[in-house]
Amino acid sequence: MQIPKKTCVIALEGDRPAHLLELGGRTEFPNLGQIIRAGTLAQVVQLPELTDIATNWVALATAHGAEQARTATIRKSSPAPAPETIWQAASRIGKSCVVQNFPLALTESTAPANLIESGNWDLSIVRFAIPDRQAYIALEQFVGRVMQHAGKETLIALIHLGMASTPSSAKRKVVSKKTASKRVRAIEGWAVLYGPGIKKGFALQRAVRINDIVPTICYLTELPVPDGADGAVLYQAFQDPNFQVKQLRTLREGLARLEKALADEPWQPWHGTGEPAF
């Protein structure tokens, strides 16, 4: 199974969770539609609070549970160390990471075209505010640039962080796999994974927490998980959940053959003269 070479995580906030999924079925949003239809959709049934965007953002970025994320959000002025984020963990192994926040009023000129088109990144984290239709257009254009310039070897994750308010009568229901329009009606929070190694047109039927997203991304892309992460890996989203085990087995078998060959046919780097053979 192919391992993604780049990862782009797009966190959305400010609109109804189902709205973007509905827009994905319209012809004027072909890039978003492709990700939603050809990716794996997960209903985030344990979003800490739909209206608590700050906590949800920390829970996503650090893979910490709701209470840990909420504590980290409140204690910004505390001398205690802040929890490690996915981009900090990736930087530890030399990956090039970019984190971008976008204002409430987005226009095409503010979209991060130059950075994406340069290709000088391994991990891109984008926090998008979605207050109106113009913001959706900017998001559609941004996703198109990622798909065009980063290539087919890029993992794209769309995650809904929350909105300004939600009806008290909102209910969480199991996501249906039949059609995109039916899948979005009662979703409070959601995530879509799209790219190499991800199942196509699939809807997870298990409970998903927002802090499960980063461990899943890290497992697939071979990035280290943030310190203290307590989220789970969503193996059900992978085309081959055992691909890491198969790779390790192949490496061990290759090493065993090499060791056997060296043991059966001992060789000397010097030709018995005490001098290098050059």
Secondary structure, DSSP 8 states (H G I E B T S, - for coil): ----SEEEEEEEESS-HHHHHHHTTSTT-HHHHHHHHHSEEEEBTT-S-TT-HHHHHHHHHH---HHHHHHHHHTTTSSS-----HHHHHHTTT--EEEEE--SS--GGGS-HHHHHHT--SEEEEEEE--SHHHHHHHHHHHHHIIIII-TTEEEEEEEEE-S---TT-------SS-HHHHTTT-SSEEEEESTTB-SSEE--S-B-GGGHHHHHHHHHT----TT------GGGBS-TTHHHHHHHHHHHHHHHHHHHHHHS---SB-SSSSB--
